[in-house]
Amino acid sequence: MKNTKKTIMTAVLASLLIVNVAPMLMSKTEAAGTNAQYNYYSDGTWWRIQTDLITILFPANGKKPMFLWWYSNDTNNIFVVKYKGLIEYMTLDYPYYMQKYEANALTIRERLQAKYAMYGPHQARIRERIWAYIGDALDLHPAYLPFSACQWNLTGPANVTRPDGVSYVAFNFTLVKAPLKFKFAENNVIIRCRFYAQEAVENVYGLYNYTVKAGELKMDLVVKNWQWNIDKLNHLFDVLQEEFNITAPKMQAGLALWTDMASINIEDMPKANSDANTTQQSAPESSAEETDEPIEASSSTMDIIAEGQRIQIRNKVATETQQLSIRARLHERFRLRFAKGSQTLAGFFDFVNTAILIDPATEEKTVVNVTAAYIPRGNHMRLFIGYPYFGNKTLEHDPSIGAETVQAWLPPYLLLMLVGATATIAIAIAAVKLRKKTVNVLTVK
């Protein structure tokens, strides 16, 4: 009886040993190598930044801010994030971007009419006033500024070493020419990029710190001197007050960064090369008029996991945005991961859940929350990161791209521990069986 108990205890201890050791055997998150090389790729179509574990491409001619990357040598899963443009929108009853509330002249007229010209003795005159004022007196720009209709200046890449000795590869996309009604955006929209080959800590104006993992491409979206359509409505509201005694509250608005998330494989690189050189000759009035470019058209994205929420992209097409729930905890990252069915892939796109507003006169800095919404487009995701109205201040926000994975590994000392534990269990089980058997001993002469 005592031996049986000892055998069971031995087996239990061995099992506990395996339970504790197994997680270490099954996973290891690998970091990118410490040396980053950059050079031209694919006949000079792309700049390539490369370590032993990640490769990142961006257009060498700087025609548009878009990024391709893959983990190690897994070119069957090439991840794509493309910055499509900026969209001014009215928040109204929803704090996040909705396509039907883009702040263009037609939508603004419709909203004002619905609110002030649908009933009462002066509805016809009010409607005429709204239409005449917005149609003639206001010089409203379209709600959507498409980046493919702009010219960009690419500076870098170049190696930079911080005063604390941390090195990174730096480059910038600067919008230098925009469609006529967006002249104010020229030299005022910048995407500052930093690739870290080793883990580093960044300090954001002394407000907070965050850790950038090795192999991440960190970006700062900077928007300065934005001219808001809703700011041009103030005089119309004065007219409504003076002529019809209507007190109209100031309309609320936001600015959305539209990004596309897609994925291709190495056979689709000719289409990616074409996309890198594709630009628009004219700007659509609304994002709804935008058509898919070569990468989006050939994308094979199946699922996106947004902080635990699995979103089916393949064969799902919507026309209006759906909200993504972002926790309001200060300075957390919201991460979206590419996936195929039950398999989570290496590529991710994330962003901090707050943005910084900088007063150009005083340099005072304010932290504001951001929102997010998306539209599944059958083979890629349209993601809209929303920023609240910031007047004449400068907006800064920091998204990232990168790769992460969990790979099996088996260090020798853990292998020995596992083999020893397994052998102990086997011997214990055998011992129990033998004690229950009658053993006959034969003498051979």
Number of C-alpha atoms within 10 A of each C-alpha: 6 7 12 14 11 12 20 16 13 18 21 13 15 19 17 13 15 20 11 10 15 14 11 15 17 12 14 14 9 13 19 25 16 15 12 21 13 17 13 15 15 11 7 12 19 21 21 21 23 22 19 17 20 25 25 25 21 22 24 21 15 22 23 28 23 19 19 21 27 24 25 15 12 15 15 14 20 24 28 28 22 20 19 24 20 22 25 28 30 29 21 13 7 10 18 27 31 22 18 14 18 26 27 21 20 13 16 22 18 14 14 17 19 12 11 18 20 14 11 9 9 13 15 13 13 22 19 13 17 21 19 12 17 18 14 9 12 15 13 21 19 21 24 26 26 24 24 23 21 23 19 24 17 20 14 14 20 11 15 14 11 8 7 6 8 14 19 22 20 20 19 20 23 22 23 17 18 21 19 10 12 17 13 16 22 19 18 16 22 23 21 17 21 21 26 23 29 19 15 14 11 11 10 10 9 7 11 10 12 14 10 18 20 23 29 24 25 21 22 19 17 18 21 22 18 20 17 21 21 21 14 15 17 13 13 17 16 15 17 17 13 11 11 13 10 14 13 15 8 11 14 15 25 24 27 26 19 25 20 22 25 26 25 22 16 12 10 16 14 13 16 22 17 13 18 25 15 15 16 11 10 11 20 17 16 18 20 13 9 13 10 12 16 17 25 26 15 18 22 20 26 21 24 27 18 19 15 10 11 16 18 22 23 19 12 15 15 12 11 14 19 17 17 18 13 19 14 12 10 13 18 14 20 18 19 21 22 25 21 15 12 8 9 17 21 20 23 25 22 18 22 19 24 22 21 22 23 18 16 13 8 7 11 10 16 14 15 15 18 22 22 23 21 22 22 24 21 19 22 30 27 20 24 29 23 26 26 21 19 20 16 17 21 20 27 20 20 20 19 21 24 25 26 22 14 13 11 11 13 15 9 9 9 16 14 12 15 20 12 14 19 17 14 18 19 12 14 20 16 12 14 15 10 11 11 8 8 7 8 6 6 6 5 4 3
